Structures are given as structure tokens and as C-alpha cells.
């Protein structure tokens, strides 16, 4: 998989002096998704972190936090979750990067498969009754 992504990258580097300048983000995303083994999270991570494009990355931490805070239904797909952020945050590489990093840290330390709600900095934002999830694995 990594070799295929690197081949894609090398192809772009060989095309012009400024390889990704002028390329539309949606077109680059479609190209990445066409690479066998690259899914939406990987494609968006490459776009945000490597190519500095304002694309919000949704991962398992994001999904878990969004569902537990009842911001989206558990049936929401990747694009629905991504659009949630796209519609609420200005398109900014630095803001998307920072926001995603904060979500990852919160997910790693507090919003784990068995949640640690009692010490979570987002506890006050939990909907009424949601704090009863503390210490329990969420039902799927």
C-alpha cells in the first residue's frame, strides 16, 4: 500500500515543477481513493498532513466522541461526520490539524472503548443522561 501511495506521489512530482499546485483537492482525493488499500481516512490524512489541504480527518476517536455526545447517530457514515465539521469550522489546515489532534488526545485518554467520562474535559458537554456511560462499553 505504501509503495502504491509513493508511486502516486512520485508520478505527481515528475509532472511539473510545483507538483500539486493547481490540482483541485477533490481530484487529488479521488486519485488517492482509487489506489488499492487507501480509504477515506488515509486519503484525507495525506491531504491534510502531507499536502496541506483543508480536509477534516475522521477516525475512530472522532466517531466515538461524536456518537457518545449524541452529535450524530451511530449509523452516520464517514462523509456525514466529515460534513459535520466542514459546516461548522472554517476551512483551515491549521484549525483542522489542531482540532483533529485534540480529538485524538481526548479519545486516547478519555473516550476509550471503556470510557473515562469522570475525568474527561468534555464531560460538561455530554447530553443529560449520557454520563451514565462511564465505565461501560457502548452498545453497538
N, C-alpha and C positions, 0 to 999 in steps of 0.2 A: 504494500500500500504506500509506504513511504517513498519507495522508488518511483511509483507512478506519479505521485504528487511532485517529486523532484523533477521528473521528466517534463511535466506540465510547466513547472516554473522555469526550467532551462529553455523550453520552447519559447516562452514569452520573453526571456532575456535575449534570445537570439533574434527576435523580430525587429527590434528598434532600440535606439539609444536609451530612451526612457520607457522601459518595457510595459508598465502598467498605466502610464499617463494616457489619459484619453479613453481608457477602457471603462465601460459602464460597470458598476458594481453588480447589477443583476446579471449581466452577461458573464462576468467572472464567476459568479456563484453557480450559474448553470453549467459552466465548464467544469468547475470543481465537483459538482454533484454527478457529473457524467463519468467521473473517474471511479472505477470499481473499488468499493470499500470506503468511499468518502460519503458520509451522511451530512445532514444539515448542521449538526453541532460542529463537526470537524471543518466543514466548508466555512461556516461563519467565524470560527476561531481563526482560521487562516486569514480571512478577510479583515477581521478586526485587529488581530495582534501582529500579523506579518505584513499585511498590505495597507494597514491604517485606514480602513474603510469603516464608516459608521454603521455597523451591523451588530445588533444585540445578540449575544450568545445565550441560548437556553440550554441548561444542563440539568442533571438530576437534582441538584440543590435548588435551582430556580423552581423546578416543577414541584418539589416537596414543599417549599415555603409558600408558593402561590396557592397550592391546594389546601394546606393547613390553615392558611389565613383566609380561606374562602374567597380569594380574589378571582379564581377561575375554578371551574368544575374539573374533576379528575379525568373527565373524558376529553378535555381540551388537547388539541394536537400542538405540535411544535410551532407552526405558523401562528396559531391563535395566541399562544403565550408570547411569542416574539412581537406580535402586533400590539399586545397589551402594553409593552414597554415603548414601542415605537410611537404609539399615540400619546404617551404621557411624558416622554423625555425628548428634549431637543436632540436632533441627530448630531452627536458629537463623539468622536473617537475617544477622547479623554474621559468624558462622562460615562459612556457605555463601559469602558475599560474599568473605571473605578467602581461603578455600580455592580458590575459582574464580580469584581474582586471582593466586594463587601458581601455579596450573596454567598460566594464560595466560603468565605471565612465563617459566616453565620451558619451555613449548612454543615461545615466540618465540625464546628464546636458545639452547636446547639440544636439545630434542626436535623438531627441524625435519624436513622431509621427508628431508633427508640429516642424520642425527643427529650431534650433537657430544657423544657419550657421555663422552669422556675428561675433559671439564671440567664435566659435569653434577653438581649437588649431590645428585641421586638415584642416581648411579652405584652406590653401595654397596648399593642396594636391588634392582638388576637381578638376575633369576634367573641361576643358573650358565649360562654359555654365551651369554647374551643380549648381553653386552658386545661380542661379535663383530660386532654390527650397526653398530658405529661406522664412519662413513664410507660406509655402504651405504644405499641406499634400501630400505625394507622391501618384501617381496613382497606383492602384494595377492591 
